[in-house]
Amino acid sequence: MMEAQKRQDTITNNGLDWTYIQRPAYVDLATLGERHPSFHKLNFEDCLSKIQLPKIDRYDDHMFIVLHFPTADKERGFVFSQLSVFIGASFVVTVHQGDLKPLEELFNMCKADEKMRQAIMGKSSGYLLHKIIDTLVDDLLHLLMKVVGNIEDIEDLVFDERISVSRQIALLRREITTLRRIVIHLRRIVVDLTRDVQRFSSEDLTPYYKDVQDHVEKVYEALEEAKETVEIYKDTDYVLSTEKTNKILAVLTIIFTLSIPAAVVAAFYGMNVNIPGGIETGPWTQLGPYTTFIFVIAISAAPAGLMLLYFRKQGWL
């Protein structure tokens, strides 16, 4: 029983109930169904599922909404966190599986502070839903600023040949892709809510939801710009890495090519046949006891020197 109380809590203000359910079990939703018989069982299944697409289901006296918001993860950067909302004229029920800290903080503030509770829950259920979504969108902006900061950090590292940033770029691309998936659906849902949620409020809620739309659009535009920037850095890192690899291969190829004449001469003098200056025919001594060695070095170095001059003339060095 205590565990169920921790997962579920309710605040009431001026006839408006906000029921907060975190990591629901079937018993929590069964209790919720007893309090609200009009809630469809399929919606309860959606609350327990973690793979539902964002949507709005419209009923005579309420709406059921599924939204996605990002939460930080140490291993994967960002992950989806599903928020399910039942909204009627006198109630709002939020159900979520993950750790939506901004939502938890907002609920705790309303629970602990009477003035805050009156400011957030004192108008209508439609306005309360606006405050919930607006709080989570603001947190989305903070997460986006972290991504933008990481992009700025990578900018200088991309041009440092001593550091490889391919992994960091790949992780950033994954984070941006996750955020874009969330925001693309969020744009559509907020636009639909601007029209549909008005029936739960006597006050015109359009300016409030238009403000949320503006914030979502700014997030989307920033993500598009971040996506283009990361793609540029990815291409730049690939070009610079390829150029670095080509330089290394060019140096190794030149070294190998210059060693070919010496290898050929050494192969001849390593054969068990009579060769001028060899052991069988007697060594040359015109320049001293090392005449043959000097001759071998000279005949090996001459072709290598000619190839070196040719490489420089072709601009390969």
C-alpha positions in Angstrom: 0.0 0.0 0.0 2.8 2.4 0.8 4.5 1.7 -2.5 1.3 2.5 -4.3 1.0 5.8 -2.4 4.5 6.7 -3.5 3.7 6.0 -7.2 0.4 8.0 -7.1 -0.6 11.3 -5.5 -3.4 13.9 -6.0 -3.6 17.7 -5.5 -7.0 19.5 -5.4 -7.4 23.3 -5.9 -10.7 25.1 -6.6 -12.4 22.0 -7.8 -9.5 21.0 -10.1 -7.7 17.7 -9.4 -4.2 16.9 -10.6 -3.4 13.2 -10.2 0.3 12.4 -10.6 1.3 8.8 -11.3 5.0 7.8 -11.8 6.1 4.3 -13.0 2.5 3.0 -12.8 1.6 -0.6 -12.1 -1.7 -2.2 -13.3 -3.2 -1.7 -9.8 -2.6 2.1 -10.0 -4.5 2.3 -13.3 -7.2 0.0 -12.0 -7.8 2.4 -9.1 -7.8 5.3 -11.6 -10.4 3.5 -13.7 -12.7 3.2 -10.7 -12.5 7.0 -10.1 -13.0 7.8 -13.8 -15.2 5.1 -15.4 -15.2 6.9 -18.7 -11.4 6.3 -19.3 -10.9 3.6 -21.9 -9.0 0.5 -21.1 -6.9 0.8 -24.2 -5.6 4.1 -22.9 -4.5 2.4 -19.7 -2.6 -0.1 -21.9 -1.0 2.8 -23.7 0.1 4.2 -20.3 1.8 1.0 -19.4 3.5 0.7 -22.8 6.8 2.5 -23.6 6.5 2.4 -27.4 3.4 4.4 -28.1 3.7 7.2 -30.7 2.6 10.7 -29.7 -1.1 11.1 -30.3 -4.4 12.7 -29.1 -7.5 10.6 -28.5 -10.7 12.7 -28.2 -13.8 11.6 -26.1 -17.0 13.3 -25.1 -15.8 14.5 -21.7 -12.0 14.2 -21.9 -9.0 13.7 -24.0 -6.1 11.3 -23.8 -2.7 12.6 -24.9 0.6 10.8 -25.4 3.8 12.9 -25.5 7.5 12.2 -25.6 10.2 14.2 -23.9 13.9 13.5 -23.5 15.7 12.5 -20.4 19.5 12.4 -19.9 21.2 9.0 -20.0 24.9 8.5 -19.2 25.4 5.7 -21.8 23.0 6.8 -24.6 23.0 10.6 -24.2 19.2 11.0 -24.4 16.3 8.5 -24.2 12.6 8.8 -24.8 10.4 9.3 -21.7 6.7 8.9 -22.4 4.1 11.2 -20.7 0.4 10.2 -20.9 -2.2 12.8 -19.9 -5.9 12.5 -19.3 -7.6 15.9 -19.3 -11.2 16.8 -18.6 -13.0 19.9 -17.3 -12.2 19.3 -13.7 -9.1 17.0 -13.7 -5.7 16.4 -15.2 -4.0 13.0 -14.8 -0.3 12.7 -15.7 1.2 9.2 -16.1 4.8 8.6 -17.0 7.3 5.8 -16.9 10.7 7.6 -16.8 12.3 10.3 -14.7 10.7 13.6 -15.8 12.3 15.7 -13.1 10.8 19.1 -14.2 7.3 17.6 -14.0 8.0 16.1 -10.5 9.4 19.4 -9.3 6.3 21.3 -10.6 4.0 18.9 -8.9 5.9 19.1 -5.6 5.9 22.9 -5.8 2.1 22.9 -6.2 1.7 20.5 -3.4 4.0 22.5 -1.0 3.3 26.1 -1.9 -0.3 27.3 -1.8 0.4 30.5 -3.9 2.2 28.4 -6.5 -0.8 25.9 -6.5 -3.2 28.8 -7.0 -1.2 30.3 -9.8 -0.9 27.1 -11.7 -4.1 25.3 -10.9 -6.4 28.3 -10.2 -7.7 28.8 -13.7 -8.6 25.7 -15.6 -7.4 22.2 -16.5 -6.4 23.5 -20.0 -4.2 26.1 -18.4 -2.6 23.5 -16.1 -1.8 21.3 -19.1 -0.2 24.4 -20.7 2.0 24.9 -17.6 3.0 21.2 -17.6 4.0 21.2 -21.3 5.7 24.6 -21.1 7.8 23.4 -18.1 8.9 20.3 -20.0 9.6 22.3 -23.2 11.8 24.8 -21.2 13.7 21.8 -19.9 14.1 20.6 -23.5 15.7 24.0 -24.3 18.2 23.5 -21.5 19.1 20.0 -22.9 19.5 21.6 -26.3 21.9 24.2 -24.9 24.1 21.4 -23.6 24.2 19.8 -27.1 25.1 23.2 -28.7 27.9 23.6 -26.1 29.3 20.2 -27.0 29.2 21.2 -30.6 31.3 24.3 -29.9 33.8 22.2 -27.9 34.2 19.8 -30.9 34.8 22.7 -33.3 38.4 23.3 -32.2 39.2 19.5 -31.8 38.1 18.8 -35.4 41.2 20.6 -36.8 43.6 19.1 -34.3 45.4 16.2 -36.1 46.6 14.7 -32.8 43.0 14.0 -31.6 40.3 11.8 -33.1 36.8 13.1 -32.6 34.9 10.6 -34.8 33.3 9.0 -31.8 32.3 12.3 -30.2 30.7 13.4 -33.5 28.8 10.1 -33.8 27.4 10.5 -30.3 26.4 14.1 -31.0 24.6 13.0 -34.1 22.7 10.3 -32.1 21.7 12.9 -29.5 20.5 15.4 -32.1 18.6 12.6 -34.0 16.8 11.6 -30.8 15.8 15.2 -30.0 14.6 15.8 -33.5 12.3 12.7 -33.4 10.8 14.1 -30.2 10.4 17.7 -31.4 8.9 16.7 -34.8 6.0 14.9 -33.1 5.8 17.6 -30.3 5.2 20.3 -32.9 2.2 18.5 -34.3 0.7 17.7 -30.9 1.0 21.2 -29.6 -0.7 22.7 -32.7 -3.6 20.3 -32.3 -3.9 21.0 -28.6 -4.1 24.7 -29.2 -7.4 24.0 -30.9 -8.7 21.0 -28.9 -8.0 22.0 -25.3 -10.1 25.2 -25.5 -13.3 23.4 -24.6 -11.9 22.8 -21.1 -11.4 26.5 -20.3 -13.6 29.6 -20.5 -10.4 31.7 -20.9 -8.8 32.0 -24.3 -5.8 29.7 -24.1 -4.5 30.4 -27.6 -1.8 32.9 -26.6 -0.5 30.5 -24.0 -0.2 27.6 -26.4 1.1 29.8 -29.2 3.9 30.7 -26.8 4.7 27.0 -26.3 4.5 26.6 -30.1 7.1 29.4 -30.5 9.4 27.7 -28.1 9.1 24.3 -29.8 9.8 26.0 -33.2 12.9 27.6 -31.8 14.1 24.2 -30.5 13.4 22.7 -33.9 15.2 25.4 -35.8 18.2 25.1 -33.4 18.2 21.3 -33.9 18.2 21.7 -37.7 21.1 24.1 -37.4 23.0 21.8 -35.0 22.3 18.9 -37.4 23.8 20.8 -40.3 26.8 21.9 -38.2 27.5 18.4 -37.1 27.3 17.1 -40.6 29.8 19.7 -41.7 32.2 18.6 -38.9 31.7 15.0 -39.8 32.6 15.7 -43.4 35.5 17.8 -42.3 36.8 15.2 -39.9 36.5 12.6 -42.7 38.4 14.7 -45.1 41.2 15.6 -42.6 41.5 12.0 -41.5 41.7 10.8 -45.1 44.3 13.5 -45.9 46.3 12.4 -42.8 46.1 8.8 -43.9 47.2 9.6 -47.4 50.2 11.6 -46.1 51.3 8.6 -44.0 50.8 6.2 -46.9 52.7 8.6 -49.2 55.7 8.7 -46.8 55.7 4.9 -46.4 55.4 4.4 -50.2 58.3 6.8 -50.9 60.5 5.1 -48.3 59.7 1.7 -49.8 60.3 2.9 -53.4 63.6 4.4 -52.5 64.7 1.2 -50.9 64.0 -0.9 -54.0 67.4 -0.2 -55.8 69.3 -1.2 -52.6 67.2 -4.3 -52.3 67.9 -5.3 -56.0 71.7 -4.8 -55.6 71.6 -6.7 -52.3 69.8 -9.5 -54.0 72.4 -9.8 -56.7 75.3 -9.8 -54.3 73.5 -12.2 -52.1 73.4 -14.8 -54.9 75.9 -17.7 -54.9 77.3 -16.7 -58.3 80.5 -15.0 -59.5 79.9 -11.2 -59.4 82.5 -8.4 -59.9 83.8 -7.4 -56.6 82.3 -10.5 -55.0 84.1 -12.9 -52.7 84.6 -15.6 -55.4 86.2 -13.2 -57.8 88.1 -11.3 -55.2 87.2 -7.9 -53.8 88.1 -4.6 -55.4 90.8 -2.6 -53.6 91.2 0.5 -55.7 89.7 2.6 -52.9 90.9 0.5 -50.1 89.5 -2.6 -48.5 85.9 -1.3 -48.6 85.8 -0.5 -52.3 83.2 -3.0 -53.1 81.0 -1.8 -50.2 81.4 1.8 -51.4 80.5 0.7 -55.0 77.4 -1.1 -53.8 76.2 1.9 -51.7 76.8 4.2 -54.7 75.0 2.1 -57.2 72.1 1.8 -54.8 72.0 5.5 -53.9 72.1 6.8 -57.5 68.7 5.4 -58.6 67.2 6.4 -55.3 68.5 9.9 -55.7 67.1 10.1 -59.2 63.7 8.9 -58.0 63.8 11.5 -55.2 64.4 14.3 -57.7 61.6 13.0 -59.9 59.2 12.9 -57.0 60.1 16.5 -56.0 59.6 17.6 -59.7 56.2 16.0 -59.8 55.2 17.8 -56.5 54.8 14.6 -54.5 57.2 15.8 -51.9 
